[in-house]
Amino acid sequence: MSKTCFSDAEYEAVKRVLDSGWVTMGPETHAFEKEFANYLGSEHAIAVSSGTAALHLSLLALGIGPGDEVILPSLTFVATANAVRYVGAVPVFAEISGLNDWNISVGSIESKIRPATAGVIVVHYAGFPCQMDKIQTLVKGRGLKLIEDAAHAPGAFFNGKALGAWGDAGCFSFYSNKNMTSAEGGMIVTNNEETARQISLLRSHGMTALTWDRHLGHCFSYDVLRTGFNYRIDELRASLGKAQLAKLNKNNRRRRELTRSMRSELNVGLPITFPFSDGMISESGCHIFPILLDDSQKRPAFMEHMKHLGIQTSIHYPPIHKFTSYADFPSEGSQLPVTELVAAGEVTLPLYPSMTDKDLAFVCQAVKQFYSG
Ligand SMILES: *Cc1c(COP(=O)(O)O)cnc(C)c1O
């Protein structure tokens, strides 16, 4: 469970845009992009309508298409894999590292590389960083493209460098339950000028000039360079995004604090596994608080118990390779036993910045009560 948290800053931002009379892509969007690029330490940031659009345009801009394979985890939101299919490429699912590290395994990526492999999409699960040094070395050595699905990880790091800034493109989502929100929205960051140019074109019909440029009198006509989309964000969302970006560090600090407290409070010998290590929390986005019930059979009863106490829980994620739409997997008889084990017993407990210490104590008490009762 997550909760949005808006203050005067968001209300005033939206009002300022409405008062200006210009609501589609323009100065607010450009300012949001600039601030996000600065925040992340990237050369370019391009705002789009969703995280899914960010993934789609990254793949297209990096030249991935029909005949290509893209390696990615199965333990992620389905949009990560759907985007690969949008461009006509084939998603190839890799295994996660283990019961204590739910990010994609470097060894598994390596074992899935074939002549058709064009790229890798890593997902920083719950905001905890993948092993970006090893992954970058592997991917570069094989001449593959690297995309980071950093939907859980704005303001998170690996070895002090921002997540999203390691790959050829880094994709963010500003959906309502993410670390920062613009209602719907997304962002792509890249250090490559040509990639940024392609993404900007594709975001708006492949057109060379935008309405805003024509409004400014910069040009009267336009050309269309390739078949693009309408994946634009708008000024209302961009202004919300700017206001939320200003609060991101503070909110992430609270997420980390809550994560530490919850882990220590629940560390009393319950049959539960906490993924990742306490030492990783300081660099994590702490987007969600996932636990693994050692006995996955107990999950429905556990979730029912929590619901009965008014505590909403969820599952991150049903693994993609088990969905009907992905039933053609496995293509080479590969299995993902660790992914399946985690997916069967995972429960996500509430975590959001406005969660109070009292809320936290109530959730932890409810978990302990399930196992003592
Ligand atoms: C939210 C999310 C997306 C999709 O983002 P939208 O903005 O909802 O399109 C993609 N990948 C992951 C891991 C996500 O959590």
The ligand as an SDF file (V2000), in Angstrom:
LIG
                    3D

 15 15  0  0  0  0  0  0  0  0999 V2000
    5.3210    1.4240  -12.6910 C   0  0  0  0  0  0  0  0  0  0  0  0
    6.2820    0.5920  -13.4240 C   0  0  0  0  0  0  0  0  0  0  0  0
    6.3770    0.6330  -14.8300 C   0  0  0  0  0  0  0  0  0  0  0  0
    5.3940    1.3550  -15.6910 C   0  0  0  0  0  0  0  0  0  0  0  0
    5.2210    2.6900  -15.4320 O   0  0  0  0  0  0  0  0  0  0  0  0
    3.8580    3.4360  -15.8830 P   0  0  0  0  0  0  0  0  0  0  0  0
    4.1740    4.8710  -15.5990 O   0  0  0  0  0  0  0  0  0  0  0  0
    2.7640    2.9110  -15.0250 O   0  0  0  0  0  0  0  0  0  0  0  0
    3.6450    3.1620  -17.3140 O   0  0  0  0  0  0  0  0  0  0  0  0
    7.3780   -0.1060  -15.4450 C   0  0  0  0  0  0  0  0  0  0  0  0
    8.2310   -0.8590  -14.7320 N   0  0  0  0  0  0  0  0  0  0  0  0
    8.1650   -0.9370  -13.3890 C   0  0  0  0  0  0  0  0  0  0  0  0
    9.1570   -1.7880  -12.6640 C   0  0  0  0  0  0  0  0  0  0  0  0
    7.1890   -0.2280  -12.6980 C   0  0  0  0  0  0  0  0  0  0  0  0
    7.1110   -0.3420  -11.3610 O   0  0  0  0  0  0  0  0  0  0  0  0
  1  2  1  0
  2  3  1  0
  2 14  2  0
  3  4  1  0
  3 10  2  0
  4  5  1  0
  5  6  1  0
  6  7  2  0
  6  8  1  0
  6  9  1  0
 10 11  1  0
 11 12  2  0
 12 13  1  0
 12 14  1  0
 14 15  1  0
M  END
$$$$
